[in-house]
Amino acid sequence: MPKIKSNSGAAKRFKKTAHGIKHKQSFRSHILTKKPTKRKRQLRGMKQVHDADKALVRRMVPKL
């Protein structure tokens, strides 16, 4: 039986925590001058993957 390969792009984007899977918030990498300070502040930090998406992430990265 061959080994199951992880999706290498997804493996870099998601990390396992004690309470689920965390990911970086999108819309924070460029074109920041037109975004309000409040929006940029709220996009900081890591977020939890939604329950509806956990199955997709686990299929892409089975080692999580």
Secondary structure, 3 states (H helix, E strand, C coil): CCCCCCCHHHHHHEEEECCEEEEECCCCCCCCCCCCHHHHHHCCCEEECCHHHHHHHHHHCCCC
